[in-house]
Amino acid sequence: MSERLGSRAVVLGAGMAGLVTARVLADRYAQVVVVERNTVVGVTGPRAGVPQGHHAHALLARGQEVMERLFPGMQADLTADGVLSGDLSGDLRWYFRGRALQQSHSGLSSVSANRPTLEAYVRRRVVDMPEVVMRERTVVQGLATTADHSRVIGVRVVGDEPGATPETIDADLVVDATGRGSRTPAWLEQFGYQRPAEDKVRIDLAYVSQYFRLRTDPFGTDLAINSVPHPGNMRGAFFGKFPDNVALLSLTGLLGDHPPMDREGFLEFARSLDAPEIYEAIRTAEPLTEPAMFRVPASVRRRYEKLTRFPDGLLVVGDGVCAFNPVYGQGMTVAAMEADALAKHLSRGPARPREFFRAVGRIVDVPWETSVGGDLALPAIEGKRTAKVKVGGAFLARLHTAAQRDGAFTRAFFRVAGLVDPPSALMKPGFIARVLRSARKVDAETVPAGRPDVVVGQRAVVVGGSVAGTLAARVLSDHYREVVVVDRDEVLGIDVPRRGTPHTAHAHGLHGRGYLILTELFPGLRTDLQSRGVPVGDLGEMRWFFDGRRVQPARSGLLSITAQRPVLEEYLRSRVAALPNVTYRQGTELTGLRATADNRRVTAVALRDVVTGTESVLDADLVIDATGRGSRLPVWLEQLGYQRPVEERMKIGLAYTTRLYRKRPEMFDGTQSINPVASPAHPRGAFFGQVGEHECIVSLTGILGDHPPSDPDGFLAFARSLPVPDVYDGLRDAEPLTEPVTFTFPASLRRRYERLSRFPERLLVLGDAVCSFNPVYGQGMTVAAIEAMTLRKWLLRGAPPEPRGFLRDIGRVVDTPWQISTSGDLDFPGVPGKRSAMVRIGNAYMARVQYAATKDPSITAAFMRVAGLIDPLSSLMRPGLVRRVLRLSRDRTTGPAAGSLTAFDPTNEVERAAS
């Protein structure tokens, strides 16, 4: 039992600040009276005294930690009541400066509950305390003091019923928790004290909020989608998920640009947000409530800590001390931290106001600096911008840019935003250097947020309408008045495997960097695909097996799409075909190139209708060959008097055999896919993944002639021979939807266009026509996306790309995935090829990385960032990571594989290289 400090304390206001204060005071006073002008007990919805209760609220990580301490079991109770919770930076989707941050688990909890639900829970816990008395519908008229006004000794109140008799409630301590409208400054002046100085930042903010029942799911596994205002778009939103397909959308607008209350205006405002999935979700949703508005004219901080005199027996907490811009979600958390500070303060004796206000000032400093700095980053907000504010704002902009690529920066930022770490945690020299380096890389590849106004030419022709050609056409559409896509097949509206792309029947993945690029080129992609039943999940949380051992799952923040390839292609093509300056010439094949008399510049393409045989010539300012592995460009170059590119081949004798099945929930046990990766010890592999609402796909792989059979019994027997039982157990009793189909891939192929000394102008090549990778590594679509962004960089210069410079850049794009795939192939003894010492040491180390990942999820995450083409291979060679890998892999057994071409054991070389 804590030592009692008095017989009665009175708390003015039964909002969150008042409730947590009452909870603390109940440990120190025999009775705590909470005075509230409204009816609150038993109220579970928004109430008159808290107009902001209609709108989105957040309890930040630090607040969650304090509340759990004050109310043990709160998180479990809320979960039992159906309240959703998750990770602040891992389970919430954040848009900063117009782009989504990469999600990454921070270990910081976020509760997806509205303000009335949280308040009702806390109020119930407080009212149940025997020391607490709730005086509802009671109006505070003023304070009672000693004759010299040196001490507050009570509160003068009156009931709100007609004819009620005023009374005075005696108190040893009065705490004002009445919020932004606190009358303490006026009372101080009345008693002969100074009013506290006020710092104000005018924001003229308005929220408009409405509940919806959704007909689509924009969230997936996320709890919320939040679009944060920035100089390029001052409109924001908080879109939170609730049970039973219910969602709360709070739109925010600053400086008078307020969200409209009418349906059409509300939708148009949502449409202008940086997060397109919000509009797409609510435009078909059923409104459950009328829109509600709440206005905040300014952020206000009252500087009680600077007063030299203050009456004893009186304290102020919550918004009465500091009312923040609510978009930062700091209010409830700061109130909880102040209550925690009050508990510590009272543990040392009766309240000492000036000492308490100094402690509260220190609590408020960081969130006030954060919110005001964020507001002043918006040029239209008036206020003094010190050098510290300007430098801090510029660095945060760089941090948010870097966090688009690396979840470690997202995690670090939200540890500060969640009031867990101090801002100084973001200012360590090494961290700053990494932020600036990563931000530069993102800048170099990012699509401009607005439609570029750089017209390069009249007509561009893309030959090939698969993924590489579609992405090239999307980029070209911003820079050419007309873009024509030529394909020998009928491609529009086709979402099944077609004759020209037999490999599309098999498992495909769009991972990491490729996913990030596509979400920029095609806003709303994630929501659109999920509405079609396409799974989107974390690459590190799939069930991976390396060398027959299960890898520790890790929330890497790298999202992966596991759609059937034709479904993804059809979606992308439909988006591109809808652009007003893009047309498709289907059923048309390219028969040759037309050039100037000296063959220095390509000027047109020769075409033939595959049905009628009609031939035509189409003039072009730029021609891009995206016809894939079977590209005839080397032949046409030779015909024009140029050298053919040197070709490098890696013969792997790979075959896929694939079958679709009807999906059952127990097949995957919550994971998106199950992937036993082939290794020298276990050369048979598989991808077993969800690809639709009711379908899953199994692609079995074998190399060097050990091909999976295409008869049903042989297919099952091959699955049973995999090093782990998960795939066979999932499909042995499953209902097949298709017959097994096989695709053979004899060799990986790279054409070295970047080494040519001459190349015709206005002609480019990309995609599989440049490099066709071993498809088990899942790199093809991602590399095509990176190449499209390389094309964008060149076009933004305002002229057609210079071919040799462009092809050198494409060569650099291809280098890393080619090294990953060919080195991995050379790890198999039967694959012919030169194994340099670097390849052997690299493969030995990679085997250790994969083994260590079976013990440490952080290594899984690091590996997936390389596999997803986010980080370079060198990131796996950081000294600290190397030491951890070697330590965790010491018990890994090694030995020459059967049929090895050499008895060289590189594991000792890895040890020596690391040391």
N, C-alpha and C positions, 0 to 999 in steps of 0.2 A: 504494500500500500504506500503510495507517495505521500509525502508530508503535506498536510493541508495548509494553504496560505490564507484562507479566509472562509467566511460562511457563504458568500454569494458573489458570483460574477454574472454580468449581463452582457449578452452579445446582441448587437443591433444588426438584424438582417439574417435570413435563413437561406441565403444562396450558398454556393460551394465554399466560399471563403468563411462565411459565418459558421457553417456546419463543421468544417475541419477545425476551426478555432474552438468551437464548443466541445469537440471531442478531446482536445488537448486540455482545456480548462477543467473538464470533468475529473481529471486526475489530481487536481490541486484545490478545488473548491467544493464545499459540501453541496452546493446547489448552483446550477448554471441555468439561467433563464435566457431563452432565445426569443427576442421580440421581432415579430414579422407582421407587416401590415396586410398581407394576403393570407388566404387559406392555403396551406401547404401540405399538411399531413394527409397521406393517402393520395395526393395528386401525382399522377404518372405522366402527364402531358405538359406541354408548354403552359406557363401561367402568366398572368398579367404583369407581375413584378419583374419578370425576366423575359423581355421581348426577344432577346437574342437566343432564347431557348429553342426557337423554331429552326435554328440554323446549325450547320456542321460545327462540331466542337472536337477538340483533341485533348487527350491527356498524354503529355509527352512522357518519355521514358523515366526521367527523374521523378516526375509526379506520380507515375505508376509505382515506382519503388517506395516513395514516401507513403502513399495511400495504402499499400499492402502492409506496411508496418503499422500504420494507425488503425487499419481495419483488417486484421489477419483473415485470410481466406477470401478476400474480395474477388480476386481473379477467378478462383474456382467457383464462387457463388454466381458471378456474372455468366461464366461459361455454362453452368448448369441451367441458367435462365435463358439460354439461347443467344447470348451476346457473343459476337465473333471477335477474335483477337489474333494478332500475328506480329510479325517483325516490322519495325518502323521503316527500315530501308530495304527489307527483303520481300515483304508482302504488300507493300504499297507502291503504286506506280506513280512516279513523280516526273512532271515535265518542268524543266527549268530552261529559260531562254529559248523556248520553242521546241525543245527536244527532250526525249525521254532519257532519264538517267539510267545507267545500268544498275539493276537491283542486286543487292548483296546483303546477306544476313548479318546483322550487327549484334544480335542478342538483346536488342532493346524492344520491349513490348509496346504494342499499340492496341488500344481497345476501340473497336468499331461500334460504339454505342452513342446514341444522341444525348444531349445535355439532360433532358428530363429523366431519362432512364438512369444515368449515373447519379444525378442529384437525388432521385427517389430512393435509390439503394443506400446512399450515404445517409440521407435523412432518416431512413428507417433504422439504420444501425445506431445513429446518434440518439434518436427519440427513445430507443429501447434501453438506453443507459439510465439507471435509477437516479442519477444526479441531475438529469436534464429535464427542464420544464419548457414546453413550447407555448408561447403566448401568441396565438395567431390573431389576425384582424385587429391588431393593436398599433396605434399610430404614435410615433415618438414626437413629443412636443419640444423637448430640450433636455439639457443636463442639469442635475442638481450638484452644487459645489459648496465647499466651505465658504465662510464669509469673505475670506481674502482671495477666493478663486484659485488657491494653490493646489486644491485636490478636488477631483470629481468624486462625489459620494453616492450618486444614484442617477436614475433616468426618470423624467416626467413623461408619462404616457396617458393615452386615453383610448378606450375601445371605439371601434368605428360604427357602432350602432347608435342610432339617434338618442340623445339625452344621456349618453354615457358619462360617468363621473371621472374626471382626471384623477390620477394617482401618481405617487412617486415610488419607484422600486429602488430600495436601498441596495447599494452594491459596493463591494471592496474593489472591484475592477470593472470598467466598462470598455468593451471593445467595439469600435465602429467598423462594421463589415457591410455597410449599406451600398458600397460600390461607387461607381463613377459620380453619382449624385450626392455623395457624402456632404453633410452640412458641418462637419468639424471645422473647416476653415472659418466659417461664419461664427461658430460658437467661440472659437479661440479669440477672434476679434472682439466679440461681445464681452469676453472675460478679461480683456486688456492684454492679450498676447498677439504676437505677429501672426499673420497668415503665412503658410509656407509658400515659398516661391514656386511657380509652376513652369515646367518646360512643356511646350506644346509643338506638335508637328501636325499641321493641317493636312488631312488626307481626303476628306469628304467621301468616305467609303460607304457603299451600300451593299448589303446582302439581299438576294431574293432566293428563297428556298422553296422546294416542293418535293413531296414524296411521290414515287412512281412504282408501279408494278411492271417489271421488265418482261418483254417477250423474247429478248435475246440476252446472251450472257457476255457482256464486255469485260468482265473481271477475270474469268478463268479462276486461278487459285489466288488471285490478289484480293485484298480487302477494300481497296480504294484506288481511284484514279484522280490525281490532283494536278491541276494546271496552275502554275505560279505566275503572277504578273511580272513583266519585265519591260525594259524600255521599248522593245519592238511590239509589244502587245500588253496593254495595261489591264486586260480583262483576265479574270482567273476563275477557278472553280474547285470545289471539293465534292467529289462524287463517291459516296460510301455505300458499301454493300450491307444489307441487313437480311435476316432469314426470310424464307418464302418468296424469293425473287423480288424483294422490295429494295429500293435504293433511294437515298436522299441526295438531291443535287442542290448545292448552294453556289449560285453564281455571284461573283464579286466584280464591282466596278469602282474606279477611283475618280476623284476630282469631277464629280457630276456625271460621269459616263456610267449611269446606273442601269442595272438590268431591268428590262420592262416587266410589268406584271401580267400583260396579256399573253395568251398562248403563242400567237405568232411571233411577237417580239421576243419572248422568252426563248423560243426555239432558234431564232436568228442569232440572238446573243450567244447561245450555246454553240452554234455553228461556227462562230468566229474564234473559238478557243483553239489553243495549240494542240489539244488532245482530241483528235477527230472522233475517237470512239465514244466520247460522251454524247455528242449530238446524234450519232448513229443509233445509240441505245435508246435515247429518250424520244426520238421522233416517232417511234412505233409503240412506245410504252403507254400504259394506262395511268393517267394522273390520279392519285389517291387523295390529294389535298389541294386546296387553293394555294397559290403562291403567297408567301409572307415576306415582308420587307423589314429590314432593320438597318438603321443608319448610324454611322460613327463619324462625327465631324472631324475629330482630331485624336491623336494619341496624347495622353496627358500624364505627366509625372509630377507629383507634389513632393517637394524636397523637405520632408519632415526632418530628415537627418541633419539638416543644416541649421535648424532652429536652436537658439541658445537658451530658451525657456520653454517649458511645456508642463501642464498640470499633471500631478501624480494621479494615478487611478484611471487613466485614459490611454488607450492605444488605438491605432488605426491599422487595418490590414486590407489586403486584396486590392480591388480596383480603386478604392478610396485613396490608396497610396500611388498606384500606377495602373493606368488603363491603357493597355497596349493595343496596337493595331491587331485586330483579332485574326487576321489571315495567318499570323505566325503561330497561332495555337498555344500561346504561352500562359494565358491567364490562370487556368485551373492549376497548372503545374506550379506557377509562382505562389499561388495561394497555399498550396500544400507545403511548399518549402518554407513559407513564412510561418505556418502552423508548427512545422518541425522546429524552426528557430525559436518560436515562442516556448515550446516544451523545454528546450535546452535552457532558455533564459530563465524560466520559472524554477528550474531545478536548482538554481543558485539563489533563490529567494524571491520576494515580492517584485512585481513589475517595476522596472526603472526605465521610463519612457525613452529618454534620449539614447540610452545604451541600446535599447531594443530597436529604435529607428536606425541607428548606425548599422546594426546587423541586417535589418531589412534592406537598407540602402545597398549593402554589398550584394545581397541576393538579387536585387533588381538591376544592378549595374549591367550584368552580361546580357540578359534578355532585352533590356532597353537599348543597349548598344547594337545588338543584333537587329532589332526591329527598325530602329531609326536609321541605321546604316542601310538596311534593305530598302526603306522608303526613299532615302536620299539618293539611292542608285537610279531612281526614276527621275529624269531631268525635270519633269513638270512639278514635282513636289518641292515646295519652298522650304529653305532652311540653310543654315551655314554648313558648308562642306569643308571640313578641315582636311589637311593633308592626310591624316590618319583615316578619315572616312573615305577619301578618294582612293587611296592606295588599297584599303581593305575591300572596297567595292570592286575595284579592278581585279584584285586577286580572286575574290569569290566568283567573278565571272569566268576566270580561267579555270577555277576548281570545278565549276559546274560543267564547263566544256570537257574537261578531262574525265569527269564522271560519266559522260556519255559512253565512254569506251571501257572504263575500269571501275568495277564495283567497289574496289578498295577506297577510292576517293568518295564515293557515295556513302559508304559506311563511316568514314572519318567525319564527313560533313554532318551527318545526322547524329553522331555522338555529341557534337557541339550543339547542333540545333535542338537536340533532345535534352540539353542542359546537364549532360553527364560529364563531358570533358570541357575544359576551358577553351576559349578561342585560341590561346597560345599553342594548343595541340596541333593547330593547322599551320603554325608559323615556324616549324622546325626547318632548318635549311635543307636537309635532304628531302623532306616532304615537298617543300616549295619547288625544288629542282625537278622532282618527278612530275608534279602538277604541270609545270610550264612545258616540260618535254612532251608529255602526253597530249596537252592541249594543242600544241603545234601540229602533232600528227593528226588529230581530229580535224583541225582547221584545213589541213591539206586535202582532206577527203570529203568534207561535208558538203552536201547539196545546199545551195543558197536557200534561205528560208522562204524568200519570195521568188516568183517566177523570174528567171534571169532575162534581162533586156539586151541580150547580145545576139544579134542575128548574123550568122556566118555565111549563109548561102540560101539559094532558092530551093533546091531539091537534093535530098540525101536518099540513097537506096541501100537498104539492108537486105542482104541475101541470106535467108534462113530465119524462120519464125519460131524457133525454139527459145529456150531461156536466154541464151546469150544475145540472140538477135532481138528479142523482145526488150531486153534491158537497154540495148544500144538504141533502139527506136525511141524508147522513153526519154533517154538523155538527148537524143538528136532533136526531138520535138520542141525543145526549148530554144533551139538555135537555127533551125531551118524552117522555111515557110511551108515546105511539104516534105513528108517522110513517107517513102513507099517501102513496104516489107514484102519481099517476094519469097514464096515457098511453093515447092512442087506439090505439096499435099493440101487438102482442105484442112485448115487449122482452126478457124474461128468456130467457137461453140463446141469444140471437140474436147471431151474430158475423159477419153479412154485411149489406150495405146494405139498409135497409128503406124502405118507401114514405114514411114521415114524415120521413126525413132523406136525401134524394138526394145531398147533398153529401158524405156519408160514404164514397162510393166513391173519393174522390180523396185525394191525399196530405195527410197531417196531421202536425204535429209538436207535441210538448209540450216546451217549452224552458225552461231556466234556472229562473226563479222558480216557474213552474207545476210543474216536476218536483220541486223542493224541497218544495212544499206537499203534493203527493200522497204523497211518501214519508213525511211525518209523519202524514197522515190514514190511510194504508194501509201500515203497517209490513210490510216484506218485498216491497214492490211490485217493486223492481228484480230481485230473484232470481226472483220469480214470472214476470215478463214474459220475462226471459232464458231461463227454463226452457221457455217456449213459443216460443222462437226469435226474440223481439222484440229488435231491436238497441237498445242503450243506449250512447251515446258522447258525446264532448266536442263541444259546439256549435262551438267554434273550430277543431276538426280536420277538420270536413267540408270538402269541396272547393268553396269559394265562388268565384264569378266576379262581379265588379262591373264593369259597362260593358265586358264582354268580357275583362277582365284577371283573372288568378287572384290571389286574396288569399293572403298568407302565412299558413300554418296556425299556430295558437297553441293551446297547452293552457290553456284559459280556466278549467277547473274547473267549467264549467256543463254539466251533463249534459242530453242530449236523447233523447227516445223517438221513434222513427220507426216506430210501429206503424200498421197499417191501423186507421182510426178505429173500425170496428165491433168489432175485436178488443179494443182498449183499453176501449171502452165496456162490452163484455160483461164484462170482468174487473172493472171498477169496480162495475158493477151487481150482479155475483154477490157481491162483498164486502159491499155495502150490504144486499142482500136477505137475507144470512145473519145480519144483526143481529136479535136477538130481538124488538125493538120496531118493526121496519120491515115493512110489507106493500106489495105492488104491486097496484093495480087496473088490469089490462091490458084492452085493448079497450074503454076507457071514455073518453068525451070530456066536456069541461067545457062546459056550456051556459049557465052564468051564475053570478053571485055572489048570495048572500043576505046581507042586512044588517039592522041594527036599524031601527026605524021612522024614525029621523031620518037614516039612511044614514051615520052617523058611524063605525060599526064593522062590518066584515065578520064574519059569524058562521057561514057555511056555504058549501058549493059545491053547485051543481046539476049532476048527472051523468046521462049516458045511455049505455047499453050499445050499442056500435056494431053489434052483430049482432042482438040481440033488440029493440032500441029501448026497453028498460025504463028508466024514469027513476027517479032517487033523489036524496035530499038527504043530504049528509054534514056533520055539525057539525064545526067546527074552531075552535081557539083562535088559529091563525095559518094564513094561506094565502100561498103563494109561487108567483108566476107565473114559470115557467122554460120557457115554450112556444116560445121562440125568436123568430125574425124575424117570424113570422106571428101574434104575440101579439094577442089581441082585447081586451086590457086597456084600451086607449084608448077603445074603444066602450063597454065596461062602466062605465068611469068616467063617461062622458057620461050613460049611463042612470041612474047613481046621483046625478047632479046636480053632478058635478065637471068641471073643465076637462080637455080632452085635452092631453097634453104636446106642446110644440113639437117638430117633427121637423127634423133637419138631414140632408140627403142629399148624397152625393158620387157623381155619375153617372160610372161608369168603364167600363160595357159589357164586363165581364170574362167570359171563359169558360175553363173547365178542360176538357181532354179527357184521359182517363186510360186506361191499359192496364197490366195485370199481365203480367210475364214470368217465365220460369224463370231463376233467378239462376245465373250462372257466376262463379267466383272472380276471373277476370281482368277482369270488368266494372268493379270498383271499386278494385282495387289497394290494398286495405287501408283505404279510407275508408268511412264509413258512408253518405254520399250525395254527389251531385254536383249543385250548384245554380247554374246560370247565372241571375242575377237580372236581371229586365227593367229597362231604363233608357231615357231618351228617345232615345238613339242606337240602342239595340237593344231595341225594345219587346216582343219575344218572349222568354219565359222558360220555365224548366222546373225541376221537382224530380225527380231520378232517384235513388231510394234503396232500400236494403235494408229490407224490412218483415217478413221471416220467414226461417226456415232455408233455404228453397228458393225464395222469391219476392222479386221486386223490383217497384217501381212506378215508372211514368213518368207524371207529370202535366205536360202542356204548357199554357202560359197565353198568352192574347192579350187585348188590351184594345181598346176603342173599335171593336168589330165585327170586328177581325182575329182571328177565332176559329179555334182548331186544328180541322182536319177530323176527322170520326169514322170515315171510311173508312180502312182500313189503309194504302193507298198515300199518301193525303193526310197521314195521321198521321206517317209516316216522312219525307215531304217537308218537313213543318213542323219536325220535329226536325233535319233536315239544315240548315235555314235559321238555326238558332241561332248566336249569335256564336262559340261554341266547339264543336269537333267531338266532345267527350267523350261527350255523350248519344247522338248518332247512331251513333258508333262502337261504343258498348256494346250498342245494341239492334238494329242493322240485321240481324244474323244470329241474334238471340236467338229463343227459342221463346215465342210469345205464349200466355198462359194464359186471357185473356179478350179479348172484342172491345172496341174503344175506346168509351168512354161520355163524354158531354158534360154539364157542369153550367154554367148561366149565372148570373151574379151582376150584375144591372144597376147596383146602387148600394150604397155603404156607407150605413148608416142609424144615426142616434143620436137617441133620444127623450130629451128634456130633463126627465125626471121631477124632477130636483133643483131645478128652477125653479118648480114648482107651489107655490102658497101654501096649498092645502088638499089633503089626501089621507086616505082612510079608514084608521082604525086596524085593526091585525091583518091588514094586506095589504102584501105586499112584492113586488118584481119584480127579477130579475137575469138575467144571461146575455145572449144575443142579443136578448132582449125589450127590453133597455135599449139595447144598442149592438151592431150587427152590422158587424164590420170587413171591409175588403178582405182576403180570406183568404190572399193571397200573403204577408202579413206574419206569419202563423202566431201570432196573438195571442189568438184566441178562447178556447181551452181554458185558457190561462194566466190571462187576465182572469177567467174563471169561477172559477178556483181562488182568486184573490185576493179576489173578491167573497164566496166562501164563508168565507174567513178573516175578512172584515169582519163577516159575519153572526155568526161565533163570538164576536168581540169584544163585540158588542152582547148576545148571550145570556149571556155570562159576568157581566153586570151583574145578572142575576137576574130580569129582566122581559122581556116581548116587546119587540122593537125599536120605538122611536118612528119611524114611517114617514118623516117629512120629514128627520129627522136621519140616518137610515140611507141615504136616497136621496142626500143631500148627500155622504155618505161614498162611496157608489158612484160619484157624479159625479167625485169626486177620483181614484178608482181608474181611471176611464175616460179622464180627461184626457190623460195621457201617451201611451198607445197610440193614442188618436184623433188626437192631434197628429202622431205619427210617421206614421201611415198616410195621413191626409189631406194632410199636407205632401208626403209621397212621391208621392202621386197627382198633386198639382198640379205636380210637376216635369215631367209629361208635357203638352206644349203643347195637345193635343186635349181634355184633361179640363177641363170648364167649372168655374169657381169663381174667387173673388176671391183674388188673389195679393198679399198685403200685402208691404211691404218686409221684414218679419221672416221671412215664408215664403220669399221669394226669397233673402235672405242665408243663411237656414238651409239651404236646399237646395244653394246653392253651396258652403257650407262642408262639408255632408255629402258632396258629391261629392268634395271634396278629402280628407276622412277616408277614404273608400273607396279612393281612389287611393293615399293614403299607406299604407293597409293592404296594398297589393300589394308593399310594400317592407319593412314593419316589423311583425313579429308582435305587438308590444306594443300597437300601434294596433288590430290585429284583435281582440285580447282586450278592449280598452276598448270597441270598437264592439259586440261580442257581449254585453257586460254590459248595455248599454243596450237592444239588440234583445231580450235575454232578460228584460227588465223587472226587472233587479236594480238597476241604477243609474239615476238620473234623467238626462235629456238634458243637464242642466247639467254633468255629469261630463265630457262631451266638450269643455267650454269652459274647463277648467283652463288657466291661462296656459302652463305647460310643455308640455302636450299640444298646444295651439293652435300654439305656435311650432314644434314638431316636425312637425305636420301641414303647416303652410305651407312649411316648408323642404323636406320630401320631395315636395311637390306642385308645386314651382315649374316643373317641366318638363311639367306636364299641359297639354295643348292644350285650349282652350275656344273656344266660339263659339255663336251662337244656333242652336238646333235648327231643322230644317225645320218650317215652319208655326208658329213661335213666335208667341205672342200679343204679345210685346214684344221690342224690341231691347235691353232693359235687360240689361247684363252685370254680375252681382252679384259677380264675383270680386274686383274692386277694392274693393267694399264690405266683403268679408270681410277683406281686408288692412287697411282703415282701421279696422274694428271691432276687429280683433285688436290693432292698435297703440294 
